[in-house]
Amino acid sequence: MSEVPNTVTEKVDLSVELFKAYYTDVVKFYTKGTASAAARARKNLSKITKLAKEIRKEVQTDKKAKIAERKAAKGVSVTSL
């Protein structure tokens, strides 16, 4: 996938694709001993880690925004967040 994903769901879909690729390569490494498959597996794990961190930040930001919206709708001050 050459395009940069914009939404959390696109990033989750990309991480699933990367995990499938990781799984394929790790199986090749452990069954056939293919060294290049091990390198690809490690590379995919790095990409998955980076995406997971991005997704986590976005989910946390969205959660805080939703909490602030609910409190604002109830008339509660959001300065305590």
PyMOL Python script that loads the backbone (N, CA, C, O; Angstrom):
from pymol import cmd

cmd.read_pdbstr("""\
ATOM      1  N   MET A   1       0.837  -1.164   0.000  1.00  0.00           N
ATOM      2  CA  MET A   1       0.000   0.000   0.000  1.00  0.00           C
ATOM      3  C   MET A   1       0.892   1.240   0.000  1.00  0.00           C
ATOM      4  O   MET A   1       1.591   1.494   0.981  1.00  0.00           O
ATOM      5  N   SER A   2       0.879   2.008  -1.073  1.00  0.00           N
ATOM      6  CA  SER A   2       1.752   3.167  -1.181  1.00  0.00           C
ATOM      7  C   SER A   2       1.114   4.421  -0.614  1.00  0.00           C
ATOM      8  O   SER A   2       1.815   5.372  -0.269  1.00  0.00           O
ATOM      9  N   GLU A   3      -0.211   4.435  -0.512  1.00  0.00           N
ATOM     10  CA  GLU A   3      -0.930   5.586  -0.003  1.00  0.00           C
ATOM     11  C   GLU A   3      -0.913   5.597   1.522  1.00  0.00           C
ATOM     12  O   GLU A   3      -1.030   4.551   2.161  1.00  0.00           O
ATOM     13  N   VAL A   4      -0.768   6.787   2.098  1.00  0.00           N
ATOM     14  CA  VAL A   4      -0.758   6.916   3.543  1.00  0.00           C
ATOM     15  C   VAL A   4      -2.198   6.845   4.059  1.00  0.00           C
ATOM     16  O   VAL A   4      -3.048   7.616   3.613  1.00  0.00           O
ATOM     17  N   PRO A   5      -2.484   5.928   4.995  1.00  0.00           N
ATOM     18  CA  PRO A   5      -3.846   5.824   5.514  1.00  0.00           C
ATOM     19  C   PRO A   5      -4.215   7.046   6.352  1.00  0.00           C
ATOM     20  O   PRO A   5      -3.378   7.583   7.078  1.00  0.00           O
ATOM     21  N   ASN A   6      -5.478   7.485   6.248  1.00  0.00           N
ATOM     22  CA  ASN A   6      -5.911   8.688   6.943  1.00  0.00           C
ATOM     23  C   ASN A   6      -6.717   8.405   8.200  1.00  0.00           C
ATOM     24  O   ASN A   6      -6.571   9.109   9.200  1.00  0.00           O
ATOM     25  N   THR A   7      -7.545   7.408   8.164  1.00  0.00           N
ATOM     26  CA  THR A   7      -8.416   7.155   9.296  1.00  0.00           C
ATOM     27  C   THR A   7      -7.905   5.998  10.133  1.00  0.00           C
ATOM     28  O   THR A   7      -7.056   5.217   9.703  1.00  0.00           O
ATOM     29  N   VAL A   8      -8.439   5.910  11.328  1.00  0.00           N
ATOM     30  CA  VAL A   8      -8.045   4.819  12.219  1.00  0.00           C
ATOM     31  C   VAL A   8      -8.388   3.475  11.591  1.00  0.00           C
ATOM     32  O   VAL A   8      -7.598   2.534  11.669  1.00  0.00           O
ATOM     33  N   THR A   9      -9.565   3.380  10.968  1.00  0.00           N
ATOM     34  CA  THR A   9      -9.952   2.096  10.377  1.00  0.00           C
ATOM     35  C   THR A   9      -9.023   1.710   9.229  1.00  0.00           C
ATOM     36  O   THR A   9      -8.710   0.531   9.060  1.00  0.00           O
ATOM     37  N   GLU A  10      -8.583   2.682   8.443  1.00  0.00           N
ATOM     38  CA  GLU A  10      -7.628   2.384   7.367  1.00  0.00           C
ATOM     39  C   GLU A  10      -6.310   1.906   7.959  1.00  0.00           C
ATOM     40  O   GLU A  10      -5.677   0.997   7.422  1.00  0.00           O
ATOM     41  N   LYS A  11      -5.899   2.516   9.060  1.00  0.00           N
ATOM     42  CA  LYS A  11      -4.647   2.105   9.704  1.00  0.00           C
ATOM     43  C   LYS A  11      -4.772   0.708  10.300  1.00  0.00           C
ATOM     44  O   LYS A  11      -3.826  -0.078  10.249  1.00  0.00           O
ATOM     45  N   VAL A  12      -5.928   0.399  10.860  1.00  0.00           N
ATOM     46  CA  VAL A  12      -6.149  -0.950  11.405  1.00  0.00           C
ATOM     47  C   VAL A  12      -6.127  -1.966  10.263  1.00  0.00           C
ATOM     48  O   VAL A  12      -5.519  -3.028  10.392  1.00  0.00           O
ATOM     49  N   ASP A  13      -6.785  -1.648   9.150  1.00  0.00           N
ATOM     50  CA  ASP A  13      -6.775  -2.550   7.994  1.00  0.00           C
ATOM     51  C   ASP A  13      -5.350  -2.774   7.495  1.00  0.00           C
ATOM     52  O   ASP A  13      -4.974  -3.899   7.165  1.00  0.00           O
ATOM     53  N   LEU A  14      -4.562  -1.704   7.440  1.00  0.00           N
ATOM     54  CA  LEU A  14      -3.169  -1.826   7.010  1.00  0.00           C
ATOM     55  C   LEU A  14      -2.380  -2.690   7.983  1.00  0.00           C
ATOM     56  O   LEU A  14      -1.560  -3.505   7.561  1.00  0.00           O
ATOM     57  N   SER A  15      -2.617  -2.521   9.283  1.00  0.00           N
ATOM     58  CA  SER A  15      -1.884  -3.331  10.261  1.00  0.00           C
ATOM     59  C   SER A  15      -2.248  -4.803  10.145  1.00  0.00           C
ATOM     60  O   SER A  15      -1.402  -5.670  10.365  1.00  0.00           O
ATOM     61  N   VAL A  16      -3.502  -5.095   9.800  1.00  0.00           N
ATOM     62  CA  VAL A  16      -3.915  -6.490   9.579  1.00  0.00           C
ATOM     63  C   VAL A  16      -3.177  -7.061   8.369  1.00  0.00           C
ATOM     64  O   VAL A  16      -2.694  -8.193   8.409  1.00  0.00           O
ATOM     65  N   GLU A  17      -3.093  -6.279   7.295  1.00  0.00           N
ATOM     66  CA  GLU A  17      -2.361  -6.721   6.103  1.00  0.00           C
ATOM     67  C   GLU A  17      -0.893  -6.961   6.432  1.00  0.00           C
ATOM     68  O   GLU A  17      -0.312  -7.957   5.998  1.00  0.00           O
ATOM     69  N   LEU A  18      -0.291  -6.053   7.197  1.00  0.00           N
ATOM     70  CA  LEU A  18       1.107  -6.208   7.581  1.00  0.00           C
ATOM     71  C   LEU A  18       1.304  -7.441   8.456  1.00  0.00           C
ATOM     72  O   LEU A  18       2.305  -8.146   8.326  1.00  0.00           O
ATOM     73  N   PHE A  19       0.348  -7.702   9.349  1.00  0.00           N
ATOM     74  CA  PHE A  19       0.471  -8.878  10.200  1.00  0.00           C
ATOM     75  C   PHE A  19       0.374 -10.162   9.384  1.00  0.00           C
ATOM     76  O   PHE A  19       1.087 -11.128   9.658  1.00  0.00           O
ATOM     77  N   LYS A  20      -0.496 -10.177   8.392  1.00  0.00           N
ATOM     78  CA  LYS A  20      -0.596 -11.352   7.515  1.00  0.00           C
ATOM     79  C   LYS A  20       0.724 -11.584   6.781  1.00  0.00           C
ATOM     80  O   LYS A  20       1.185 -12.718   6.653  1.00  0.00           O
ATOM     81  N   ALA A  21       1.325 -10.492   6.302  1.00  0.00           N
ATOM     82  CA  ALA A  21       2.621 -10.602   5.615  1.00  0.00           C
ATOM     83  C   ALA A  21       3.687 -11.084   6.599  1.00  0.00           C
ATOM     84  O   ALA A  21       4.518 -11.927   6.264  1.00  0.00           O
ATOM     85  N   TYR A  22       3.651 -10.536   7.821  1.00  0.00           N
ATOM     86  CA  TYR A  22       4.587 -10.969   8.858  1.00  0.00           C
ATOM     87  C   TYR A  22       4.447 -12.464   9.109  1.00  0.00           C
ATOM     88  O   TYR A  22       5.441 -13.188   9.162  1.00  0.00           O
ATOM     89  N   TYR A  23       3.206 -12.923   9.264  1.00  0.00           N
ATOM     90  CA  TYR A  23       2.949 -14.328   9.552  1.00  0.00           C
ATOM     91  C   TYR A  23       3.500 -15.223   8.442  1.00  0.00           C
ATOM     92  O   TYR A  23       4.141 -16.240   8.712  1.00  0.00           O
ATOM     93  N   THR A  24       3.245 -14.836   7.202  1.00  0.00           N
ATOM     94  CA  THR A  24       3.738 -15.611   6.057  1.00  0.00           C
ATOM     95  C   THR A  24       5.258 -15.717   6.095  1.00  0.00           C
ATOM     96  O   THR A  24       5.820 -16.794   5.896  1.00  0.00           O
ATOM     97  N   ASP A  25       5.915 -14.594   6.351  1.00  0.00           N
ATOM     98  CA  ASP A  25       7.381 -14.586   6.360  1.00  0.00           C
ATOM     99  C   ASP A  25       7.969 -15.336   7.543  1.00  0.00           C
ATOM    100  O   ASP A  25       8.991 -16.008   7.401  1.00  0.00           O
ATOM    101  N   VAL A  26       7.342 -15.232   8.704  1.00  0.00           N
ATOM    102  CA  VAL A  26       7.881 -15.941   9.864  1.00  0.00           C
ATOM    103  C   VAL A  26       7.718 -17.452   9.688  1.00  0.00           C
ATOM    104  O   VAL A  26       8.568 -18.226  10.129  1.00  0.00           O
ATOM    105  N   VAL A  27       6.623 -17.873   9.041  1.00  0.00           N
ATOM    106  CA  VAL A  27       6.449 -19.299   8.755  1.00  0.00           C
ATOM    107  C   VAL A  27       7.525 -19.773   7.774  1.00  0.00           C
ATOM    108  O   VAL A  27       8.097 -20.849   7.946  1.00  0.00           O
ATOM    109  N   LYS A  28       7.796 -18.960   6.742  1.00  0.00           N
ATOM    110  CA  LYS A  28       8.850 -19.315   5.783  1.00  0.00           C
ATOM    111  C   LYS A  28      10.200 -19.444   6.479  1.00  0.00           C
ATOM    112  O   LYS A  28      10.978 -20.352   6.187  1.00  0.00           O
ATOM    113  N   PHE A  29      10.465 -18.527   7.395  1.00  0.00           N
ATOM    114  CA  PHE A  29      11.746 -18.567   8.090  1.00  0.00           C
ATOM    115  C   PHE A  29      11.875 -19.821   8.939  1.00  0.00           C
ATOM    116  O   PHE A  29      12.902 -20.498   8.896  1.00  0.00           O
ATOM    117  N   TYR A  30      10.833 -20.136   9.714  1.00  0.00           N
ATOM    118  CA  TYR A  30      10.936 -21.273  10.622  1.00  0.00           C
ATOM    119  C   TYR A  30      10.753 -22.620   9.940  1.00  0.00           C
ATOM    120  O   TYR A  30      11.224 -23.630  10.463  1.00  0.00           O
ATOM    121  N   THR A  31      10.089 -22.672   8.795  1.00  0.00           N
ATOM    122  CA  THR A  31       9.930 -23.958   8.120  1.00  0.00           C
ATOM    123  C   THR A  31      11.018 -24.210   7.081  1.00  0.00           C
ATOM    124  O   THR A  31      11.495 -25.334   6.931  1.00  0.00           O
ATOM    125  N   LYS A  32      11.407 -23.153   6.367  1.00  0.00           N
ATOM    126  CA  LYS A  32      12.389 -23.317   5.296  1.00  0.00           C
ATOM    127  C   LYS A  32      13.758 -22.734   5.620  1.00  0.00           C
ATOM    128  O   LYS A  32      14.737 -23.004   4.925  1.00  0.00           O
ATOM    129  N   GLY A  33      13.818 -21.928   6.687  1.00  0.00           N
ATOM    130  CA  GLY A  33      15.089 -21.328   7.071  1.00  0.00           C
ATOM    131  C   GLY A  33      15.509 -20.169   6.181  1.00  0.00           C
ATOM    132  O   GLY A  33      16.696 -19.852   6.107  1.00  0.00           O
ATOM    133  N   THR A  34      14.573 -19.539   5.513  1.00  0.00           N
ATOM    134  CA  THR A  34      14.863 -18.438   4.594  1.00  0.00           C
ATOM    135  C   THR A  34      15.219 -17.179   5.387  1.00  0.00           C
ATOM    136  O   THR A  34      14.370 -16.606   6.071  1.00  0.00           O
ATOM    137  N   ALA A  35      16.476 -16.757   5.290  1.00  0.00           N
ATOM    138  CA  ALA A  35      16.951 -15.603   6.049  1.00  0.00           C
ATOM    139  C   ALA A  35      16.273 -14.304   5.610  1.00  0.00           C
ATOM    140  O   ALA A  35      15.985 -13.446   6.444  1.00  0.00           O
ATOM    141  N   SER A  36      16.019 -14.155   4.321  1.00  0.00           N
ATOM    142  CA  SER A  36      15.382 -12.924   3.850  1.00  0.00           C
ATOM    143  C   SER A  36      13.951 -12.810   4.377  1.00  0.00           C
ATOM    144  O   SER A  36      13.446 -11.704   4.571  1.00  0.00           O
ATOM    145  N   ALA A  37      13.301 -13.950   4.608  1.00  0.00           N
ATOM    146  CA  ALA A  37      11.958 -13.928   5.179  1.00  0.00           C
ATOM    147  C   ALA A  37      12.004 -13.399   6.612  1.00  0.00           C
ATOM    148  O   ALA A  37      11.089 -12.696   7.040  1.00  0.00           O
ATOM    149  N   ALA A  38      13.046 -13.726   7.347  1.00  0.00           N
ATOM    150  CA  ALA A  38      13.200 -13.211   8.712  1.00  0.00           C
ATOM    151  C   ALA A  38      13.369 -11.698   8.695  1.00  0.00           C
ATOM    152  O   ALA A  38      12.809 -11.000   9.541  1.00  0.00           O
ATOM    153  N   ALA A  39      14.133 -11.189   7.740  1.00  0.00           N
ATOM    154  CA  ALA A  39      14.324  -9.741   7.628  1.00  0.00           C
ATOM    155  C   ALA A  39      13.002  -9.047   7.300  1.00  0.00           C
ATOM    156  O   ALA A  39      12.686  -8.009   7.880  1.00  0.00           O
ATOM    157  N   ARG A  40      12.236  -9.612   6.380  1.00  0.00           N
ATOM    158  CA  ARG A  40      10.929  -9.040   6.037  1.00  0.00           C
ATOM    159  C   ARG A  40       9.982  -9.090   7.230  1.00  0.00           C
ATOM    160  O   ARG A  40       9.219  -8.150   7.456  1.00  0.00           O
ATOM    161  N   ALA A  41      10.027 -10.179   7.996  1.00  0.00           N
ATOM    162  CA  ALA A  41       9.170 -10.319   9.174  1.00  0.00           C
ATOM    163  C   ALA A  41       9.490  -9.230  10.190  1.00  0.00           C
ATOM    164  O   ALA A  41       8.581  -8.607  10.739  1.00  0.00           O
ATOM    165  N   ARG A  42      10.771  -8.997  10.445  1.00  0.00           N
ATOM    166  CA  ARG A  42      11.165  -7.950  11.398  1.00  0.00           C
ATOM    167  C   ARG A  42      10.748  -6.574  10.902  1.00  0.00           C
ATOM    168  O   ARG A  42      10.312  -5.733  11.690  1.00  0.00           O
ATOM    169  N   LYS A  43      10.879  -6.342   9.605  1.00  0.00           N
ATOM    170  CA  LYS A  43      10.492  -5.060   9.024  1.00  0.00           C
ATOM    171  C   LYS A  43       8.987  -4.832   9.190  1.00  0.00           C
ATOM    172  O   LYS A  43       8.558  -3.734   9.545  1.00  0.00           O
ATOM    173  N   ASN A  44       8.199  -5.860   8.936  1.00  0.00           N
ATOM    174  CA  ASN A  44       6.744  -5.741   9.105  1.00  0.00           C
ATOM    175  C   ASN A  44       6.365  -5.514  10.563  1.00  0.00           C
ATOM    176  O   ASN A  44       5.434  -4.761  10.848  1.00  0.00           O
ATOM    177  N   LEU A  45       7.074  -6.155  11.491  1.00  0.00           N
ATOM    178  CA  LEU A  45       6.798  -5.920  12.907  1.00  0.00           C
ATOM    179  C   LEU A  45       7.074  -4.468  13.287  1.00  0.00           C
ATOM    180  O   LEU A  45       6.335  -3.883  14.078  1.00  0.00           O
ATOM    181  N   SER A  46       8.116  -3.894  12.738  1.00  0.00           N
ATOM    182  CA  SER A  46       8.420  -2.482  13.000  1.00  0.00           C
ATOM    183  C   SER A  46       7.307  -1.582  12.484  1.00  0.00           C
ATOM    184  O   SER A  46       6.904  -0.635  13.160  1.00  0.00           O
ATOM    185  N   LYS A  47       6.813  -1.876  11.288  1.00  0.00           N
ATOM    186  CA  LYS A  47       5.720  -1.085  10.718  1.00  0.00           C
ATOM    187  C   LYS A  47       4.455  -1.227  11.557  1.00  0.00           C
ATOM    188  O   LYS A  47       3.742  -0.251  11.788  1.00  0.00           O
ATOM    189  N   ILE A  48       4.180  -2.456  12.014  1.00  0.00           N
ATOM    190  CA  ILE A  48       3.004  -2.695  12.850  1.00  0.00           C
ATOM    191  C   ILE A  48       3.112  -1.901  14.153  1.00  0.00           C
ATOM    192  O   ILE A  48       2.136  -1.299  14.599  1.00  0.00           O
ATOM    193  N   THR A  49       4.288  -1.901  14.753  1.00  0.00           N
ATOM    194  CA  THR A  49       4.511  -1.159  15.989  1.00  0.00           C
ATOM    195  C   THR A  49       4.258   0.327  15.792  1.00  0.00           C
ATOM    196  O   THR A  49       3.597   0.963  16.613  1.00  0.00           O
ATOM    197  N   LYS A  50       4.780   0.877  14.712  1.00  0.00           N
ATOM    198  CA  LYS A  50       4.593   2.301  14.418  1.00  0.00           C
ATOM    199  C   LYS A  50       3.105   2.616  14.229  1.00  0.00           C
ATOM    200  O   LYS A  50       2.602   3.594  14.782  1.00  0.00           O
ATOM    201  N   LEU A  51       2.413   1.800  13.458  1.00  0.00           N
ATOM    202  CA  LEU A  51       0.981   2.009  13.242  1.00  0.00           C
ATOM    203  C   LEU A  51       0.193   1.890  14.542  1.00  0.00           C
ATOM    204  O   LEU A  51      -0.722   2.677  14.787  1.00  0.00           O
ATOM    205  N   ALA A  52       0.540   0.920  15.369  1.00  0.00           N
ATOM    206  CA  ALA A  52      -0.165   0.726  16.635  1.00  0.00           C
ATOM    207  C   ALA A  52      -0.027   1.963  17.518  1.00  0.00           C
ATOM    208  O   ALA A  52      -0.985   2.368  18.176  1.00  0.00           O
ATOM    209  N   LYS A  53       1.150   2.556  17.533  1.00  0.00           N
ATOM    210  CA  LYS A  53       1.360   3.774  18.322  1.00  0.00           C
ATOM    211  C   LYS A  53       0.527   4.924  17.780  1.00  0.00           C
ATOM    212  O   LYS A  53      -0.055   5.688  18.551  1.00  0.00           O
ATOM    213  N   GLU A  54       0.465   5.054  16.469  1.00  0.00           N
ATOM    214  CA  GLU A  54      -0.347   6.108  15.853  1.00  0.00           C
ATOM    215  C   GLU A  54      -1.827   5.912  16.171  1.00  0.00           C
ATOM    216  O   GLU A  54      -2.529   6.858  16.527  1.00  0.00           O
ATOM    217  N   ILE A  55      -2.288   4.673  16.037  1.00  0.00           N
ATOM    218  CA  ILE A  55      -3.696   4.358  16.308  1.00  0.00           C
ATOM    219  C   ILE A  55      -4.020   4.653  17.769  1.00  0.00           C
ATOM    220  O   ILE A  55      -5.062   5.233  18.073  1.00  0.00           O
ATOM    221  N   ARG A  56      -3.140   4.260  18.659  1.00  0.00           N
ATOM    222  CA  ARG A  56      -3.361   4.480  20.091  1.00  0.00           C
ATOM    223  C   ARG A  56      -3.516   5.964  20.392  1.00  0.00           C
ATOM    224  O   ARG A  56      -4.414   6.355  21.139  1.00  0.00           O
ATOM    225  N   LYS A  57      -2.649   6.796  19.818  1.00  0.00           N
ATOM    226  CA  LYS A  57      -2.731   8.243  20.034  1.00  0.00           C
ATOM    227  C   LYS A  57      -4.057   8.800  19.511  1.00  0.00           C
ATOM    228  O   LYS A  57      -4.695   9.617  20.175  1.00  0.00           O
ATOM    229  N   GLU A  58      -4.467   8.359  18.328  1.00  0.00           N
ATOM    230  CA  GLU A  58      -5.716   8.851  17.746  1.00  0.00           C
ATOM    231  C   GLU A  58      -6.924   8.429  18.572  1.00  0.00           C
ATOM    232  O   GLU A  58      -7.842   9.223  18.780  1.00  0.00           O
ATOM    233  N   VAL A  59      -6.931   7.194  19.040  1.00  0.00           N
ATOM    234  CA  VAL A  59      -8.045   6.713  19.855  1.00  0.00           C
ATOM    235  C   VAL A  59      -8.114   7.524  21.150  1.00  0.00           C
ATOM    236  O   VAL A  59      -9.199   7.915  21.579  1.00  0.00           O
ATOM    237  N   GLN A  60      -6.975   7.775  21.766  1.00  0.00           N
ATOM    238  CA  GLN A  60      -6.944   8.547  23.009  1.00  0.00           C
ATOM    239  C   GLN A  60      -7.447   9.974  22.773  1.00  0.00           C
ATOM    240  O   GLN A  60      -8.220  10.496  23.576  1.00  0.00           O
ATOM    241  N   THR A  61      -7.018  10.602  21.688  1.00  0.00           N
ATOM    242  CA  THR A  61      -7.461  11.951  21.352  1.00  0.00           C
ATOM    243  C   THR A  61      -8.963  11.986  21.103  1.00  0.00           C
ATOM    244  O   THR A  61      -9.658  12.878  21.589  1.00  0.00           O
ATOM    245  N   ASP A  62      -9.459  11.014  20.346  1.00  0.00           N
ATOM    246  CA  ASP A  62     -10.892  10.942  20.056  1.00  0.00           C
ATOM    247  C   ASP A  62     -11.709  10.698  21.325  1.00  0.00           C
ATOM    248  O   ASP A  62     -12.791  11.259  21.492  1.00  0.00           O
ATOM    249  N   LYS A  63     -11.183   9.861  22.213  1.00  0.00           N
ATOM    250  CA  LYS A  63     -11.871   9.580  23.473  1.00  0.00           C
ATOM    251  C   LYS A  63     -12.000  10.858  24.294  1.00  0.00           C
ATOM    252  O   LYS A  63     -13.073  11.154  24.819  1.00  0.00           O
ATOM    253  N   LYS A  64     -10.918  11.609  24.406  1.00  0.00           N
ATOM    254  CA  LYS A  64     -10.949  12.860  25.169  1.00  0.00           C
ATOM    255  C   LYS A  64     -11.921  13.857  24.552  1.00  0.00           C
ATOM    256  O   LYS A  64     -12.620  14.574  25.269  1.00  0.00           O
ATOM    257  N   ALA A  65     -11.965  13.904  23.222  1.00  0.00           N
ATOM    258  CA  ALA A  65     -12.880  14.822  22.545  1.00  0.00           C
ATOM    259  C   ALA A  65     -14.333  14.435  22.814  1.00  0.00           C
ATOM    260  O   ALA A  65     -15.174  15.303  23.045  1.00  0.00           O
ATOM    261  N   LYS A  66     -14.623  13.162  22.785  1.00  0.00           N
ATOM    262  CA  LYS A  66     -16.001  12.701  23.047  1.00  0.00           C
ATOM    263  C   LYS A  66     -16.411  12.988  24.486  1.00  0.00           C
ATOM    264  O   LYS A  66     -17.551  13.376  24.741  1.00  0.00           O
ATOM    265  N   ILE A  67     -15.497  12.801  25.418  1.00  0.00           N
ATOM    266  CA  ILE A  67     -15.791  13.101  26.816  1.00  0.00           C
ATOM    267  C   ILE A  67     -16.071  14.595  26.976  1.00  0.00           C
ATOM    268  O   ILE A  67     -17.005  14.986  27.676  1.00  0.00           O
ATOM    269  N   ALA A  68     -15.266  15.414  26.331  1.00  0.00           N
ATOM    270  CA  ALA A  68     -15.459  16.864  26.403  1.00  0.00           C
ATOM    271  C   ALA A  68     -16.802  17.264  25.796  1.00  0.00           C
ATOM    272  O   ALA A  68     -17.489  18.134  26.333  1.00  0.00           O
ATOM    273  N   GLU A  69     -17.181  16.637  24.685  1.00  0.00           N
ATOM    274  CA  GLU A  69     -18.475  16.918  24.058  1.00  0.00           C
ATOM    275  C   GLU A  69     -19.630  16.570  24.993  1.00  0.00           C
ATOM    276  O   GLU A  69     -20.578  17.343  25.131  1.00  0.00           O
ATOM    277  N   ARG A  70     -19.545  15.404  25.636  1.00  0.00           N
ATOM    278  CA  ARG A  70     -20.604  14.981  26.550  1.00  0.00           C
ATOM    279  C   ARG A  70     -20.730  15.943  27.729  1.00  0.00           C
ATOM    280  O   ARG A  70     -21.831  16.323  28.128  1.00  0.00           O
ATOM    281  N   LYS A  71     -19.569  16.331  28.281  1.00  0.00           N
ATOM    282  CA  LYS A  71     -19.597  17.247  29.414  1.00  0.00           C
ATOM    283  C   LYS A  71     -20.121  18.614  28.998  1.00  0.00           C
ATOM    284  O   LYS A  71     -20.845  19.254  29.760  1.00  0.00           O
ATOM    285  N   ALA A  72     -19.771  19.064  27.814  1.00  0.00           N
ATOM    286  CA  ALA A  72     -20.250  20.353  27.326  1.00  0.00           C
ATOM    287  C   ALA A  72     -21.756  20.305  27.109  1.00  0.00           C
ATOM    288  O   ALA A  72     -22.460  21.280  27.372  1.00  0.00           O
ATOM    289  N   ALA A  73     -22.243  19.178  26.633  1.00  0.00           N
ATOM    290  CA  ALA A  73     -23.678  19.034  26.409  1.00  0.00           C
ATOM    291  C   ALA A  73     -24.442  19.034  27.731  1.00  0.00           C
ATOM    292  O   ALA A  73     -25.594  19.466  27.787  1.00  0.00           O
ATOM    293  N   LYS A  74     -23.805  18.555  28.780  1.00  0.00           N
ATOM    294  CA  LYS A  74     -24.444  18.536  30.092  1.00  0.00           C
ATOM    295  C   LYS A  74     -24.244  19.856  30.839  1.00  0.00           C
ATOM    296  O   LYS A  74     -24.839  20.077  31.894  1.00  0.00           O
ATOM    297  N   GLY A  75     -23.408  20.723  30.286  1.00  0.00           N
ATOM    298  CA  GLY A  75     -23.152  21.996  30.937  1.00  0.00           C
ATOM    299  C   GLY A  75     -22.072  21.943  31.996  1.00  0.00           C
ATOM    300  O   GLY A  75     -22.005  22.820  32.857  1.00  0.00           O
ATOM    301  N   VAL A  76     -21.226  20.927  31.944  1.00  0.00           N
ATOM    302  CA  VAL A  76     -20.137  20.774  32.899  1.00  0.00           C
ATOM    303  C   VAL A  76     -18.889  21.408  32.314  1.00  0.00           C
ATOM    304  O   VAL A  76     -18.651  21.313  31.110  1.00  0.00           O
ATOM    305  N   SER A  77     -18.097  22.045  33.144  1.00  0.00           N
ATOM    306  CA  SER A  77     -16.855  22.671  32.697  1.00  0.00           C
ATOM    307  C   SER A  77     -15.869  21.611  32.277  1.00  0.00           C
ATOM    308  O   SER A  77     -15.714  20.603  32.966  1.00  0.00           O
ATOM    309  N   VAL A  78     -15.185  21.820  31.135  1.00  0.00           N
ATOM    310  CA  VAL A  78     -14.208  20.858  30.627  1.00  0.00           C
ATOM    311  C   VAL A  78     -12.788  21.255  30.967  1.00  0.00           C
ATOM    312  O   VAL A  78     -11.849  20.613  30.496  1.00  0.00           O
ATOM    313  N   THR A  79     -12.598  22.286  31.766  1.00  0.00           N
ATOM    314  CA  THR A  79     -11.248  22.723  32.106  1.00  0.00           C
ATOM    315  C   THR A  79     -10.524  21.742  33.004  1.00  0.00           C
ATOM    316  O   THR A  79      -9.300  21.793  33.119  1.00  0.00           O
ATOM    317  N   SER A  80     -11.265  20.851  33.641  1.00  0.00           N
ATOM    318  CA  SER A  80     -10.637  19.868  34.529  1.00  0.00           C
ATOM    319  C   SER A  80     -10.007  18.725  33.762  1.00  0.00           C
ATOM    320  O   SER A  80      -9.319  17.904  34.368  1.00  0.00           O
ATOM    321  N   LEU A  81     -10.214  18.631  32.440  1.00  0.00           N
ATOM    322  CA  LEU A  81      -9.616  17.558  31.640  1.00  0.00           C
ATOM    323  C   LEU A  81      -8.203  17.825  31.470  1.00  0.00           C
ATOM    324  O   LEU A  81      -7.500  17.046  30.825  1.00  0.00           O
TER     325      LEU A  81
END
""", "prot")
cmd.dss("prot")
cmd.show_as("cartoon", "prot")
cmd.util.cbc("prot")
cmd.orient("prot")
